[in-house]
């Protein structure tokens, strides 16, 4: 059971890394809404045979990658990341 959870975690980390590489740009001055990023991730994941999961899971995966979620105006988003 722990092994399966670990394998799933590592696979999701690999997928999120590929999505970041293919679909995003790391930019310290950028801020992009979580909804916009999740839409891109979900589309990419479905097209690449990956399980997109929930927004909550997506947020955790980005935080593990070192991005920080922040609120601006009426939306939550991530600093340091924008769509390519």
Steps between C-alpha positions, in 0.01 A plus 500: 500500500777747589696387196200566273453848646872572453491378140193714427668803658818455296303452180299816567820694570642387166178602322484842664866554411432418135198733496707780653770447238261483204230748593638755743771759549664568834502875545562658844278798415208292371171413667245267341162400635459149634192443283694590185794279595278208601312521169829474314619214724172309466500526122867399480452210744199361314681526166804321645320217678559644847245531779436873553355462851343785692595865526610434858739225384627727220573780748696258720703378201595857405591582859730196507663644187575818697221729380298701749129560474387856570174690483468801268177695480234229505701203379770266618800438282868420493794735495802422286308310234316583180366302208726477198 
